[in-house]
Amino acid sequence: MTPFPSRFASYSKKNIKQFIIVANGNNVPIIGSGSIQIEPSIFLHNVLHVPKLANNLISIDLNCSVTFFHSHCTRPDIAYAMSVVSRLMHESRERHMQAIDKILPYLKSSPEKGLLFKRGDTMFMEIYTNTNYTGSVIDKRSTYGYCMLLGGNLVTWRSKKQNVVAQSSAKAEFQALLRGICEWL
């Protein structure tokens, strides 16, 4: 049986090739985040051109662990999925790579998604929190999340597994609320 790291390397090469964007027969060399100014708004996006995917979206270290980064800065829609996959990458298996295979096509099919910041008349702040009580089947810890809107614009968000096991759903919700309030302060 082939050791996992070498299986991972061949798996990565095979699957990353599927996501290369081709324009007129040539690989598109541009990658990164950008912004579009639409008066009186600004739209932040992350256009992924996948020939450099391994350098930008996935960082593969010598232990073959994978850490997602960069895209979540402008893509709150994938924050939770990336959080779950990142938790498992210290002991990644082939099924974890298959989970990544579900995220990559979504990113490829929706490069136009991003954050729109509109200028508004009021600067009110809203914070929404949520949690799933004992959501992890492995260790029964809850995952909490919050998002903060300022003037109707999303300015910060987070999804994270709680450090302790909550003894009730009310305590799990309270912990999520505390995290949201701490972010506000």
C-alpha atoms as a printed R data frame, in Angstrom:
    type eleno elety resid chain resno       x      y       z
1   ATOM     1    CA   MET     A     1   0.000  0.000   0.000
2   ATOM     2    CA   THR     A     2   1.309  3.453  -0.923
3   ATOM     3    CA   PRO     A     3   1.952  5.710   2.092
4   ATOM     4    CA   PHE     A     4  -0.569  8.499   2.423
5   ATOM     5    CA   PRO     A     5   1.749 11.476   1.646
6   ATOM     6    CA   SER     A     6   2.689 10.122  -1.794
7   ATOM     7    CA   ARG     A     7  -0.945  9.205  -2.502
8   ATOM     8    CA   PHE     A     8  -1.835 12.774  -1.501
9   ATOM     9    CA   ALA     A     9   0.730 14.238  -3.908
10  ATOM    10    CA   SER     A    10  -0.580 12.260  -6.888
11  ATOM    11    CA   TYR     A    11  -4.169 12.955  -5.830
12  ATOM    12    CA   SER     A    12  -3.452 16.695  -5.654
13  ATOM    13    CA   LYS     A    13  -1.739 16.854  -9.050
14  ATOM    14    CA   LYS     A    14  -4.540 14.915 -10.704
15  ATOM    15    CA   ASN     A    15  -7.341 16.997  -9.204
16  ATOM    16    CA   ILE     A    16  -5.782 20.463  -9.421
17  ATOM    17    CA   LYS     A    17  -5.378 19.942 -13.190
18  ATOM    18    CA   GLN     A    18  -9.188 19.763 -13.454
19  ATOM    19    CA   PHE     A    19  -9.511 23.329 -12.194
20  ATOM    20    CA   ILE     A    20  -7.083 25.141 -14.517
21  ATOM    21    CA   ILE     A    21  -8.880 27.957 -16.303
22  ATOM    22    CA   VAL     A    22  -7.979 28.195 -19.976
23  ATOM    23    CA   ALA     A    23  -8.426 31.318 -22.133
24  ATOM    24    CA   ASN     A    24  -7.637 30.966 -25.857
25  ATOM    25    CA   GLY     A    25  -5.649 27.828 -25.112
26  ATOM    26    CA   ASN     A    26  -3.389 29.556 -22.556
27  ATOM    27    CA   ASN     A    27  -3.422 29.393 -18.786
28  ATOM    28    CA   VAL     A    28  -4.631 32.637 -17.246
29  ATOM    29    CA   PRO     A    29  -1.773 33.987 -15.082
30  ATOM    30    CA   ILE     A    30  -3.691 36.502 -12.933
31  ATOM    31    CA   ILE     A    31  -4.721 35.587  -9.411
32  ATOM    32    CA   GLY     A    32  -5.803 37.487  -6.339
33  ATOM    33    CA   SER     A    33  -8.355 39.773  -4.796
34  ATOM    34    CA   GLY     A    34  -9.699 42.910  -6.303
35  ATOM    35    CA   SER     A    35 -12.287 45.568  -5.906
36  ATOM    36    CA   ILE     A    36 -14.710 47.316  -8.199
37  ATOM    37    CA   GLN     A    37 -15.824 50.853  -7.403
38  ATOM    38    CA   ILE     A    38 -19.510 51.321  -8.234
39  ATOM    39    CA   GLU     A    39 -20.554 54.721  -6.882
40  ATOM    40    CA   PRO     A    40 -21.475 54.912  -4.035
41  ATOM    41    CA   SER     A    41 -20.520 51.260  -3.341
42  ATOM    42    CA   ILE     A    42 -17.458 49.062  -3.494
43  ATOM    43    CA   PHE     A    43 -17.474 45.347  -4.355
44  ATOM    44    CA   LEU     A    44 -14.657 43.134  -3.002
45  ATOM    45    CA   HIS     A    45 -14.119 39.849  -4.780
46  ATOM    46    CA   ASN     A    46 -11.560 37.103  -5.100
47  ATOM    47    CA   VAL     A    47 -11.113 35.978  -8.683
48  ATOM    48    CA   LEU     A    48  -9.505 32.569  -8.639
49  ATOM    49    CA   HIS     A    49  -7.444 31.553 -11.623
50  ATOM    50    CA   VAL     A    50  -6.426 28.094 -10.642
51  ATOM    51    CA   PRO     A    51  -2.987 27.575 -12.238
52  ATOM    52    CA   LYS     A    52  -1.610 29.080  -9.016
53  ATOM    53    CA   LEU     A    53  -4.271 27.504  -6.801
54  ATOM    54    CA   ALA     A    54  -1.740 25.640  -4.679
55  ATOM    55    CA   ASN     A    55   0.076 28.894  -3.889
56  ATOM    56    CA   ASN     A    56  -3.024 30.919  -3.077
57  ATOM    57    CA   LEU     A    57  -5.917 28.795  -1.881
58  ATOM    58    CA   ILE     A    58  -4.144 25.755  -0.497
59  ATOM    59    CA   SER     A    59  -0.824 25.744   1.337
60  ATOM    60    CA   ILE     A    60   0.706 22.281   1.342
61  ATOM    61    CA   ASP     A    61   3.495 21.858   3.878
62  ATOM    62    CA   LEU     A    62   6.029 19.040   4.205
63  ATOM    63    CA   ASN     A    63   3.634 16.994   6.333
64  ATOM    64    CA   CYS     A    64   1.040 17.161   3.561
65  ATOM    65    CA   SER     A    65  -1.382 19.048   5.743
66  ATOM    66    CA   VAL     A    66  -3.598 21.528   3.981
67  ATOM    67    CA   THR     A    67  -4.652 24.927   5.240
68  ATOM    68    CA   PHE     A    68  -7.218 27.021   3.440
69  ATOM    69    CA   PHE     A    69  -6.638 30.737   3.485
70  ATOM    70    CA   HIS     A    70  -7.012 33.899   1.416
71  ATOM    71    CA   SER     A    71 -10.430 33.183  -0.141
72  ATOM    72    CA   HIS     A    72 -12.321 33.374   3.132
73  ATOM    73    CA   CYS     A    73 -11.374 37.074   3.346
74  ATOM    74    CA   THR     A    74 -13.906 37.909   0.656
75  ATOM    75    CA   ARG     A    75 -16.070 34.774   0.727
76  ATOM    76    CA   PRO     A    76 -18.083 34.335   3.945
77  ATOM    77    CA   ASP     A    77 -20.187 31.754   2.081
78  ATOM    78    CA   ILE     A    78 -17.349 29.220   2.371
79  ATOM    79    CA   ALA     A    79 -16.096 30.130   5.866
80  ATOM    80    CA   TYR     A    80 -17.862 27.236   7.620
81  ATOM    81    CA   ALA     A    81 -16.868 24.595   5.064
82  ATOM    82    CA   MET     A    82 -13.249 25.754   5.204
83  ATOM    83    CA   SER     A    83 -13.347 25.726   9.011
84  ATOM    84    CA   VAL     A    84 -14.537 22.112   9.113
85  ATOM    85    CA   VAL     A    85 -12.031 20.906   6.506
86  ATOM    86    CA   SER     A    86  -9.156 22.777   8.181
87  ATOM    87    CA   ARG     A    87  -9.847 21.014  11.493
88  ATOM    88    CA   LEU     A    88  -9.216 17.647   9.889
89  ATOM    89    CA   MET     A    89  -6.099 18.433   7.874
90  ATOM    90    CA   HIS     A    90  -3.576 17.550  10.595
91  ATOM    91    CA   GLU     A    91  -4.477 13.905   9.906
92  ATOM    92    CA   SER     A    92  -5.863 14.218   6.411
93  ATOM    93    CA   ARG     A    93  -7.209 11.167   4.646
94  ATOM    94    CA   GLU     A    94  -8.547 10.644   1.184
95  ATOM    95    CA   ARG     A    95 -12.128 11.383   2.302
96  ATOM    96    CA   HIS     A    96 -10.933 14.812   3.507
97  ATOM    97    CA   MET     A    97  -9.513 15.504   0.053
98  ATOM    98    CA   GLN     A    98 -12.906 14.524  -1.351
99  ATOM    99    CA   ALA     A    99 -14.453 17.208   0.868
100 ATOM   100    CA   ILE     A   100 -12.076 19.725  -0.695
101 ATOM   101    CA   ASP     A   101 -13.210 18.442  -4.096
102 ATOM   102    CA   LYS     A   102 -16.698 19.693  -3.223
103 ATOM   103    CA   ILE     A   103 -15.450 23.185  -2.277
104 ATOM   104    CA   LEU     A   104 -13.224 23.762  -5.320
105 ATOM   105    CA   PRO     A   105 -15.947 23.360  -7.992
106 ATOM   106    CA   TYR     A   106 -18.163 25.747  -6.020
107 ATOM   107    CA   LEU     A   107 -15.370 28.333  -5.976
108 ATOM   108    CA   LYS     A   108 -14.759 27.822  -9.685
109 ATOM   109    CA   SER     A   109 -18.452 28.163 -10.533
110 ATOM   110    CA   SER     A   110 -18.965 31.333  -8.509
111 ATOM   111    CA   PRO     A   111 -15.974 33.666  -8.954
112 ATOM   112    CA   GLU     A   112 -18.300 36.663  -9.057
113 ATOM   113    CA   LYS     A   113 -19.346 36.264  -5.425
114 ATOM   114    CA   GLY     A   114 -17.865 38.662  -2.915
115 ATOM   115    CA   LEU     A   115 -18.709 41.438  -0.487
116 ATOM   116    CA   LEU     A   116 -20.654 44.542  -1.463
117 ATOM   117    CA   PHE     A   117 -20.229 47.610   0.719
118 ATOM   118    CA   LYS     A   118 -22.878 50.280   0.179
119 ATOM   119    CA   ARG     A   119 -22.783 53.789   1.542
120 ATOM   120    CA   GLY     A   120 -25.746 54.301   3.812
121 ATOM   121    CA   ASP     A   121 -27.376 57.120   5.724
122 ATOM   122    CA   THR     A   122 -27.292 55.354   9.089
123 ATOM   123    CA   MET     A   123 -24.398 53.639  10.827
124 ATOM   124    CA   PHE     A   124 -26.321 51.177  12.998
125 ATOM   125    CA   MET     A   125 -24.669 47.934  14.080
126 ATOM   126    CA   GLU     A   126 -26.298 44.509  14.018
127 ATOM   127    CA   ILE     A   127 -24.785 41.311  15.393
128 ATOM   128    CA   TYR     A   128 -26.238 37.888  14.651
129 ATOM   129    CA   THR     A   129 -25.043 34.780  16.483
130 ATOM   130    CA   ASN     A   130 -25.882 31.108  16.253
131 ATOM   131    CA   THR     A   131 -24.582 27.795  17.502
132 ATOM   132    CA   ASN     A   132 -25.242 24.102  17.078
133 ATOM   133    CA   TYR     A   133 -25.426 22.282  20.394
134 ATOM   134    CA   THR     A   134 -23.018 19.303  20.460
135 ATOM   135    CA   GLY     A   135 -22.653 19.548  16.709
136 ATOM   136    CA   SER     A   136 -19.446 17.529  16.482
137 ATOM   137    CA   VAL     A   137 -20.010 13.774  16.596
138 ATOM   138    CA   ILE     A   138 -16.354 13.299  17.514
139 ATOM   139    CA   ASP     A   139 -16.090 15.358  20.697
140 ATOM   140    CA   LYS     A   140 -19.627 16.778  21.221
141 ATOM   141    CA   ARG     A   141 -18.411 20.376  21.076
142 ATOM   142    CA   SER     A   142 -20.636 23.068  19.640
143 ATOM   143    CA   THR     A   143 -19.736 25.239  16.683
144 ATOM   144    CA   TYR     A   144 -20.659 28.877  17.055
145 ATOM   145    CA   GLY     A   145 -20.795 31.600  14.502
146 ATOM   146    CA   TYR     A   146 -21.474 35.285  14.337
147 ATOM   147    CA   CYS     A   147 -21.605 38.050  11.809
148 ATOM   148    CA   MET     A   148 -21.522 41.786  12.356
149 ATOM   149    CA   LEU     A   149 -23.121 44.299  10.034
150 ATOM   150    CA   LEU     A   150 -22.347 48.002  10.155
151 ATOM   151    CA   GLY     A   151 -24.784 50.162   8.233
152 ATOM   152    CA   GLY     A   152 -26.130 47.009   6.584
153 ATOM   153    CA   ASN     A   153 -22.650 45.950   5.362
154 ATOM   154    CA   LEU     A   154 -21.011 42.737   6.534
155 ATOM   155    CA   VAL     A   155 -17.775 43.756   8.273
156 ATOM   156    CA   THR     A   156 -16.756 40.652  10.225
157 ATOM   157    CA   TRP     A   157 -17.804 37.022  10.573
158 ATOM   158    CA   ARG     A   158 -16.529 33.895  12.239
159 ATOM   159    CA   SER     A   159 -17.345 30.230  12.596
160 ATOM   160    CA   LYS     A   160 -15.421 28.268  15.215
161 ATOM   161    CA   LYS     A   161 -15.678 25.159  17.332
162 ATOM   162    CA   GLN     A   162 -16.081 26.028  21.015
163 ATOM   163    CA   ASN     A   163 -13.235 25.094  23.352
164 ATOM   164    CA   VAL     A   164 -15.460 23.439  25.961
165 ATOM   165    CA   VAL     A   165 -18.448 21.113  25.800
166 ATOM   166    CA   ALA     A   166 -21.624 23.044  26.599
167 ATOM   167    CA   GLN     A   167 -23.945 21.337  29.069
168 ATOM   168    CA   SER     A   168 -27.095 22.666  27.424
169 ATOM   169    CA   SER     A   169 -28.211 24.370  24.242
170 ATOM   170    CA   ALA     A   170 -28.893 27.547  26.261
171 ATOM   171    CA   LYS     A   171 -25.268 27.598  27.454
172 ATOM   172    CA   ALA     A   172 -24.020 27.013  23.918
173 ATOM   173    CA   GLU     A   173 -26.167 29.909  22.635
174 ATOM   174    CA   PHE     A   174 -24.971 32.101  25.510
175 ATOM   175    CA   GLN     A   175 -21.330 31.366  24.633
176 ATOM   176    CA   ALA     A   176 -21.994 32.321  21.003
177 ATOM   177    CA   LEU     A   177 -23.669 35.535  22.159
178 ATOM   178    CA   LEU     A   178 -20.657 36.350  24.357
179 ATOM   179    CA   ARG     A   179 -18.302 35.847  21.406
180 ATOM   180    CA   GLY     A   180 -20.402 38.214  19.304
181 ATOM   181    CA   ILE     A   181 -20.420 40.842  22.066
182 ATOM   182    CA   CYS     A   182 -16.642 40.523  22.512
183 ATOM   183    CA   GLU     A   183 -16.219 41.160  18.792
184 ATOM   184    CA   TRP     A   184 -18.438 44.230  19.056
185 ATOM   185    CA   LEU     A   185 -16.397 45.600  21.970
